[in-house]
Amino acid sequence: MAKLSLSFLLYVFVLFSSVSLSLQEVEEDSGGDINWWCETTPHPQQCKYFLSRGTHRVPCHRKDFRMLILQVALEKAQEAQACTNGLKEKCRSKRKKAVWLDCDKLVNDTILQLNQTLIGLKHNQSSDFDAQTWLSASLTNLETCFSGSRDFNLTNFVSPIKSHNLTEMISNGLAINQFFVKQKLESNDQNEDFPSWVTSHDRKLLQTPSLRTKANLVVNQARGSKFRTIQSALKYAAGINRRNKRYIIYIRRGVYRENIEVGNNLNNIMFLGDGAKYTIITGSRSVGGGFTTYSSATVGVDGIGFIARGITFRNTAGPAKSQAVALRSSSDLSVFYACSFEGYQDTLFVLAQRQFYKFCYIYGTIDFIFGNAAVVFQNCMILARRPLKGQANIITAQGRGDPFQNTGISIHNCRVIPAPDLRPVMGSVKTYLGRPWQEYSRTVYMKTFLDSHINPQGWSSWDNTDFAFKTLVYGEYACFGPGSSTRRRVKWPGYKVITSKSVASQYTVERLIAGRSWLPATGIPFSPGL
């Protein structure tokens, strides 16, 4: 996994402070010309340039300004898409093609999310919190495209995509929308609406003991079975009219050697296995083997409302092949229950949007839980494995790159322990809770058991630099166990020992992923608060 380019931390800190102040001070019904409105954003020059061109009318209210910014962002995304299409003919190597395939898909996903945001806000079909989630994801998509180019030293190849200032316009949209999110939080009214995919039928269905008998189709490796591969079952599901209803694919015990994509045309899919010991999906793609981090995933999930239960997701590339993802998810409102994720570097790519993991096992070495989703792990086992000689283990690498993204990793009521292969060499391998992949990296451990393999410093720098020390948000709340002492923890400005319940509650299921509004319908048990 490659780190994005550094910016001047002092400049960013001052900019963040001034933008926050501007958004607080502007009155809801006040107005001015385009220049006046743009001065309230993090990137005023790009805002002024694009909004002063064409026939854009001067907004009267902040909601008008938000819609105008998002419309321009969508226009820039469409230009970026055309630019990406033009790069296809320049793919004269396998690596360029791999980078282009990622970027083409990710830019298209950004257009879908911007469209979803605009339509949802225009017709009052989604909340401001939803909009902040989708805007955060659209920005993360672009960062992932650029990050993939760095895997192969091809940053110049994708630089034309950056020329449209799309990231700056989405960042402006995030800053403006944050005002409305904050208003809703202060009124304690942010979780009032259930997403459109939630139905009472889902809850009843998933709580039924004989869930396997309710499956829509069965994947079985036995000779003569109609669906012997998981991807063939997904292809069938994509070709029928499901009317967006929950579709259960029961995957019988076996080792499935497949690389699987659950596309954004496949919402409300459920993978039901025979248990993590028995239903295993495995692959071996890696950056060392010629894939980007993004495309190395054994299973990639984009469709909204994905649920997996009783399945192992595995990548067997090994510690010498660098980044090798077992599961990549950007599925909004997704749940993984009683699953296992096995790999070494970059095992679990929690790419974007709202995700929840319950009673899961996660194995790895370097940055093995990483990405920029808003994600809560609850009652999970997190196991550091034995890395290559001279390497350290780092559990998390959270990728929040914008201060207004509502993303972060929350590890709640879990157990962080050494895997069996690490135990004999624990004394010679340092294991850290996390490091900052991006400038506003945000990770907290709450009420979690930390075993003795955790280094007393707790957290690691990025490549021995002071990158993000002032802007990251790292915390520990009421953790316990031999590795939980905070006496010798890092002294970075962004790290805090959390003692306040009100501060810790920001990282709960209820607050970080708005879980009260959608998790009940899945039938999966969860704790909404601390």
C-alpha positions in Angstrom: 0.0 0.0 0.0 1.5 3.4 -1.0 1.1 6.6 0.9 -0.3 9.7 -0.9 1.8 12.8 -1.4 2.5 15.0 1.7 1.2 18.5 2.0 2.2 21.3 4.3 0.7 20.4 7.6 0.7 23.9 8.9 -1.2 25.2 5.9 -3.7 22.4 6.1 -4.3 23.0 9.8 -4.8 26.7 9.3 -7.1 26.0 6.2 -9.1 23.5 8.2 -9.6 25.9 11.1 -10.6 28.8 8.8 -13.1 26.7 6.8 -14.7 25.4 10.0 -15.0 28.9 11.3 -16.5 30.1 8.0 -19.1 27.4 7.8 -20.1 28.2 11.4 -20.3 31.9 10.9 -22.3 32.1 7.6 -26.0 32.5 8.3 -28.4 30.1 6.7 -30.3 32.7 4.8 -27.5 35.1 4.0 -26.1 35.4 0.5 -23.6 37.1 -1.7 -22.0 36.6 -5.1 -20.2 33.5 -6.2 -16.9 34.7 -4.8 -18.4 35.2 -1.4 -19.9 31.7 -1.3 -16.7 30.1 -2.5 -14.6 31.8 0.2 -16.4 29.4 2.7 -14.9 26.3 1.1 -11.5 24.6 1.5 -10.7 25.2 -2.2 -12.0 28.7 -3.1 -10.0 29.3 -6.2 -11.3 26.1 -8.0 -14.8 26.9 -6.7 -14.7 30.5 -8.2 -13.2 29.4 -11.5 -15.8 26.7 -12.2 -18.9 28.4 -10.8 -18.2 31.7 -12.5 -18.2 30.0 -15.9 -21.4 29.0 -17.8 -24.9 29.8 -16.7 -24.7 28.9 -13.0 -27.1 31.2 -11.0 -26.0 32.8 -7.8 -27.3 30.7 -4.9 -29.5 32.4 -2.3 -29.2 29.8 0.4 -26.6 27.3 1.6 -28.7 24.4 0.3 -28.7 26.0 -3.2 -24.9 26.4 -2.9 -24.5 22.7 -1.9 -26.5 21.6 -4.9 -24.5 23.8 -7.2 -21.2 22.5 -6.0 -22.4 18.9 -6.3 -23.6 19.6 -9.9 -20.3 21.0 -10.9 -18.5 18.1 -9.2 -20.6 15.7 -11.3 -19.7 17.7 -14.5 -16.0 17.4 -13.5 -16.4 13.7 -12.9 -17.9 13.2 -16.4 -14.9 15.0 -17.8 -12.6 12.8 -15.8 -14.5 9.8 -17.2 -13.9 10.9 -20.8 -10.2 11.5 -20.0 -10.0 8.0 -18.5 -11.6 6.5 -21.6 -8.9 8.2 -23.6 -6.1 6.6 -21.6 -7.2 3.1 -22.7 -5.3 3.3 -26.0 -2.1 4.1 -24.1 -2.2 0.8 -22.2 0.8 -0.8 -23.8 1.8 -2.9 -20.8 0.1 -5.3 -18.4 0.7 -2.9 -15.5 -0.7 0.1 -17.3 -3.8 -1.9 -18.2 -4.2 -3.0 -14.6 -4.0 0.6 -13.4 -6.4 1.8 -16.1 -9.0 -0.9 -15.3 -9.0 0.2 -11.7 -9.3 3.9 -12.5 -12.0 3.3 -15.2 -14.2 1.5 -12.7 -13.5 3.8 -9.8 -14.2 7.0 -11.7 -17.5 5.4 -12.9 -18.3 4.6 -9.3 -17.7 8.2 -8.4 -20.2 9.3 -11.0 -22.8 6.9 -9.6 -22.2 8.2 -6.0 -22.4 11.8 -7.0 -25.6 11.1 -9.0 -27.0 9.2 -6.0 -26.2 12.2 -3.7 -27.7 14.8 -6.0 -30.9 12.8 -6.6 -31.3 11.8 -2.9 -30.9 15.4 -1.6 -33.1 16.9 -4.4 -36.0 14.6 -3.7 -35.5 14.2 0.1 -34.9 10.5 -0.4 -31.6 10.4 1.7 -30.2 12.1 4.7 -27.3 14.5 5.0 -25.4 11.7 6.8 -26.0 9.5 3.7 -24.7 12.3 1.5 -21.6 12.7 3.6 -21.0 8.9 3.3 -21.4 8.9 -0.5 -19.2 12.0 -1.0 -16.6 10.5 1.2 -16.7 7.3 -0.9 -16.5 9.3 -4.2 -13.3 11.0 -3.0 -11.9 7.7 -1.7 -12.5 6.2 -5.2 -10.2 8.7 -6.8 -7.6 8.4 -4.1 -7.6 4.6 -4.7 -7.1 5.1 -8.4 -4.1 7.3 -7.8 -2.8 4.9 -5.1 -2.9 2.0 -7.6 -0.7 4.0 -10.0 1.9 4.3 -7.3 2.0 0.5 -6.8 3.7 0.4 -10.3 5.4 3.9 -10.4 2.8 5.0 -13.0 1.7 8.3 -11.5 2.4 10.2 -14.7 0.1 7.8 -16.6 -3.0 8.8 -14.5 -2.0 12.5 -14.0 -4.4 13.7 -16.7 -7.3 12.5 -14.5 -6.2 14.8 -11.8 -6.2 17.8 -14.1 -10.0 18.3 -13.8 -9.8 19.4 -10.1 -12.5 16.8 -9.3 -11.0 16.0 -5.9 -11.1 19.6 -4.9 -14.7 20.1 -5.9 -15.8 16.9 -4.0 -13.8 18.2 -1.0 -15.8 21.5 -1.2 -19.0 19.5 -1.3 -18.0 17.6 1.9 -17.2 20.8 3.7 -20.5 22.4 2.8 -22.6 19.2 3.6 -20.9 18.9 7.0 -22.8 21.9 8.1 -26.1 20.1 7.6 -24.7 16.9 9.2 -23.7 18.9 12.3 -27.1 20.5 12.5 -28.8 17.1 12.4 -26.4 15.7 15.1 -27.2 18.6 17.4 -30.9 17.9 17.0 -30.3 14.2 17.8 -32.3 13.4 14.6 -29.7 11.8 12.3 -31.0 8.2 12.4 -34.7 8.7 11.7 -35.0 7.1 8.3 -34.4 3.4 7.3 -32.6 2.9 4.0 -34.8 1.9 1.1 -33.4 -1.6 1.0 -34.5 -2.4 4.5 -37.7 -4.4 4.8 -39.4 -6.3 7.7 -39.2 -9.4 5.5 -35.4 -9.2 5.7 -35.4 -9.3 9.5 -37.8 -12.2 9.7 -35.9 -14.1 7.0 -32.5 -13.7 8.5 -33.7 -14.7 12.0 -35.2 -18.0 10.6 -33.2 -21.0 11.9 -33.6 -22.8 8.6 -32.0 -20.0 6.6 -30.4 -22.4 4.1 -33.8 -23.7 3.1 -34.8 -20.1 2.2 -31.8 -19.7 -0.2 -32.6 -18.5 -3.7 -29.9 -20.7 -5.2 -27.2 -23.1 -4.1 -23.6 -23.3 -5.1 -22.2 -26.8 -4.9 -18.9 -28.2 -6.3 -20.4 -31.6 -6.7 -20.6 -32.9 -10.2 -24.0 -32.3 -11.8 -24.7 -29.1 -9.8 -26.3 -26.3 -11.7 -24.0 -23.7 -10.1 -20.5 -25.0 -9.4 -18.8 -21.6 -9.0 -19.9 -18.5 -7.0 -19.3 -16.2 -10.0 -21.7 -18.2 -12.1 -24.4 -17.8 -9.4 -23.8 -14.0 -9.3 -24.1 -13.9 -13.1 -27.4 -15.6 -12.9 -28.6 -13.2 -10.1 -27.6 -10.2 -12.2 -29.7 -11.4 -15.1 -33.1 -11.8 -13.3 -35.5 -9.2 -12.1 -35.2 -9.3 -8.3 -36.9 -5.9 -7.7 -34.0 -5.2 -5.3 -35.2 -7.8 -2.8 -32.7 -9.8 -0.7 -31.2 -12.6 -2.7 -29.5 -15.5 -0.7 -26.8 -17.5 -2.3 -26.0 -20.6 -0.2 -22.4 -21.7 -0.8 -22.0 -25.3 0.4 -18.8 -26.4 2.1 -15.7 -26.5 -0.1 -12.7 -24.6 -1.2 -13.6 -22.2 -4.0 -10.6 -21.0 -6.0 -12.1 -17.9 -7.6 -11.7 -14.2 -7.8 -15.1 -12.8 -7.4 -16.7 -9.4 -8.1 -20.1 -8.4 -6.6 -20.8 -5.4 -8.8 -22.8 -2.3 -8.1 -25.6 -3.8 -10.1 -26.0 -6.5 -7.5 -27.6 -5.0 -4.4 -28.9 -6.9 -1.3 -26.9 -10.1 -2.0 -26.2 -12.5 0.8 -23.5 -15.1 0.8 -24.4 -17.9 3.3 -21.7 -20.5 4.0 -21.5 -23.7 6.1 -19.2 -22.0 8.5 -15.8 -20.3 8.2 -14.0 -23.6 8.7 -15.9 -25.2 5.8 -16.8 -22.7 3.1 -13.6 -21.0 1.9 -13.1 -18.6 -1.0 -9.4 -18.3 -1.9 -7.1 -16.6 -4.4 -3.4 -15.6 -4.6 -3.3 -12.3 -6.5 -0.8 -9.7 -5.3 1.1 -6.6 -6.2 4.2 -8.8 -6.4 2.3 -10.9 -8.9 1.5 -7.9 -11.2 -1.9 -6.7 -9.8 -2.7 -3.4 -8.1 -3.7 -3.6 -4.4 -7.3 -2.9 -5.5 -7.4 -5.7 -8.1 -5.5 -8.2 -5.9 -8.7 -8.9 -3.9 -9.9 -12.5 -3.8 -13.4 -11.0 -3.4 -14.5 -7.5 -4.2 -17.9 -6.2 -3.2 -19.6 -3.0 -4.4 -23.3 -3.7 -4.3 -25.3 -2.0 -1.5 -26.5 -4.1 1.5 -24.2 -7.1 1.1 -24.2 -9.7 3.9 -21.8 -12.6 4.3 -22.2 -15.2 7.0 -20.1 -18.2 7.8 -17.4 -17.8 5.1 -13.6 -17.6 5.0 -12.1 -15.0 2.6 -8.4 -15.9 1.9 -5.4 -14.7 0.0 -2.5 -17.2 -0.1 0.1 -15.0 -1.9 2.2 -15.0 1.3 4.3 -12.4 3.1 6.9 -12.1 0.3 4.4 -10.9 -2.4 3.6 -7.5 -0.7 0.0 -6.3 -0.9 -2.5 -9.1 -1.3 -6.1 -8.5 -0.4 -8.5 -11.2 0.7 -11.6 -9.0 0.8 -12.2 -5.6 -0.6 -15.5 -3.9 0.3 -17.0 -0.6 -0.6 -20.6 -1.9 0.0 -22.7 0.6 1.8 -24.7 -0.8 4.7 -22.9 -4.1 4.6 -22.5 -6.8 7.3 -19.9 -9.6 7.8 -21.0 -12.1 10.4 -19.0 -15.1 11.7 -16.5 -14.8 8.9 -12.7 -15.1 8.6 -10.3 -13.0 6.6 -6.9 -14.5 6.1 -3.8 -13.0 4.5 -0.6 -11.2 5.3 -0.1 -7.6 4.0 -3.4 -5.8 3.3 -5.7 -8.6 4.2 -8.9 -6.7 4.6 -9.5 -3.6 2.4 -12.4 -1.7 4.0 -12.4 0.7 1.1 -15.4 2.9 1.6 -18.9 3.5 3.0 -20.6 2.0 6.1 -19.6 -1.5 7.2 -20.1 -3.7 10.2 -18.1 -6.9 11.3 -19.4 -9.1 14.1 -17.8 -12.3 15.5 -15.1 -12.3 12.8 -11.5 -13.4 12.7 -8.9 -11.2 10.9 -5.3 -12.5 10.3 -2.4 -10.5 8.8 0.9 -8.8 9.2 1.3 -5.3 7.7 -1.6 -2.8 7.5 -3.9 -5.8 7.5 -7.1 -3.8 8.2 -6.9 -0.7 5.9 -9.0 1.6 3.9 -11.3 4.6 4.3 -14.7 3.1 5.3 -16.8 4.1 8.3 -16.4 0.6 9.9 -17.0 -1.0 13.3 -15.6 -4.3 14.3 -17.4 -5.8 17.3 -16.5 -9.0 19.2 -13.9 -9.9 16.6 -10.6 -11.7 17.0 -7.7 -9.8 15.4 -4.6 -12.0 15.0 -1.1 -10.7 14.0 0.9 -13.4 12.1 4.6 -13.9 11.8 6.0 -11.5 9.2 9.1 -11.7 7.1 12.4 -11.3 9.0 13.0 -7.7 10.0 9.3 -6.6 9.4 7.0 -5.3 12.0 3.3 -6.0 12.3 0.9 -3.1 11.9 -2.8 -3.9 12.5 -4.5 -0.8 10.9 -3.8 1.8 8.3 -6.8 4.1 8.0 -7.0 6.2 4.9 -9.0 9.4 5.8 -7.6 12.0 3.5 -10.0 14.9 4.0 -11.0 16.4 7.4 -14.7 16.4 6.5 -14.9 12.7 5.6 -17.1 10.8 8.1 -14.9 7.7 8.1 -12.8 5.8 10.6 -12.0 2.4 12.0 -13.6 1.5 15.4 -12.5 -1.7 17.1 -15.0 -2.4 19.9 -15.1 -5.2 22.4 -12.6 -7.2 20.4 -9.5 -9.3 21.3 -6.2 -8.5 19.7 -3.9 -11.5 20.1 -0.9 -13.2 18.4 -1.6 -15.9 15.9 0.0 -19.3 16.7 2.8 -18.8 14.2 3.8 -15.4 15.9 3.8 -16.7 19.5 7.3 -18.4 19.3 8.9 -15.2 18.0 6.9 -12.5 19.8 10.1 -11.2 21.5 11.7 -10.3 18.1 8.7 -8.9 16.3 7.1 -5.5 17.0 3.4 -5.3 16.7 1.6 -1.9 16.5 -2.1 -0.9 16.7 -1.9 1.2 13.5 -0.1 3.9 11.5 -1.4 6.8 9.4 -1.9 6.0 5.8 -3.4 9.4 5.1 -3.3 12.8 6.7 -6.5 12.6 8.8 -6.2 8.9 9.6 -8.8 8.0 12.3 -8.7 4.8 14.4 -9.9 4.0 17.9 -9.8 0.9 20.1 -12.5 0.6 22.7 -13.0 -1.9 25.5 -10.7 -4.3 23.7 -8.3 -6.9 25.1 -4.7 -6.1 24.0 -2.3 -9.0 24.5 1.4 -8.7 25.4 2.6 -8.6 21.8 1.5 -5.0 21.4 4.5 -2.7 21.5 4.4 -0.3 24.5 4.5 2.7 22.1 1.2 1.4 20.7 1.3 3.2 17.3 3.8 3.4 14.5 4.9 6.3 12.3 4.7 6.1 8.5 8.2 5.2 7.2 9.9 6.9 10.2 8.5 10.3 9.4 6.4 12.7 11.5 3.7 12.6 8.8 0.2 13.3 10.2 1.2 13.4 13.8 -0.9 16.6 14.3 -3.8 15.8 12.1 -4.5 12.1 12.8 -7.1 11.0 15.3 -6.0 7.9 17.3 -7.5 6.9 20.6 -7.8 4.1 23.2 -10.8 3.8 25.5 -11.1 1.4 28.5 -8.9 -1.2 26.9 -7.5 -4.0 29.0 -4.9 -6.8 29.0 -1.1 -7.0 29.2 -0.6 -4.7 26.1 -3.1 -2.1 27.1 -1.0 0.2 29.4 -0.8 3.7 27.9 2.0 4.9 30.1 4.6 4.6 27.3 2.4 5.4 24.3 3.4 7.8 21.6 3.3 11.5 22.5 1.8 12.7 19.1 -0.6 15.6 19.3 -3.3 13.6 17.5 -3.1 10.6 19.9 -5.4 10.6 22.9 -6.2 8.3 25.8 -10.0 8.7 25.7 -11.5 9.0 29.2 -14.9 10.6 28.3 -17.9 8.4 27.4 -19.3 11.2 25.2 -16.1 11.3 23.2 -15.9 7.5 22.9 -19.6 7.3 21.9 -18.7 9.1 18.6 -17.1 5.8 17.5 -20.0 3.5 18.3 -22.3 1.6 15.9 -24.9 4.2 16.6 -22.8 7.3 15.8 -20.1 6.2 13.4 -22.2 4.1 11.0 -25.8 5.2 12.0 -26.4 1.5 12.8 -29.6 1.8 14.6 -31.4 2.7 11.4 -30.3 -0.3 9.3 -28.6 -3.1 11.3 -31.8 -4.3 13.1 -33.3 -5.3 9.7 -30.4 -7.7 9.1 -31.1 -9.8 12.1 -27.4 -9.6 13.1 -26.9 -8.9 16.8 -25.1 -5.7 17.7 -24.5 -3.2 20.5 -25.4 0.3 19.4 -23.5 2.1 22.2 -20.5 1.5 24.4 
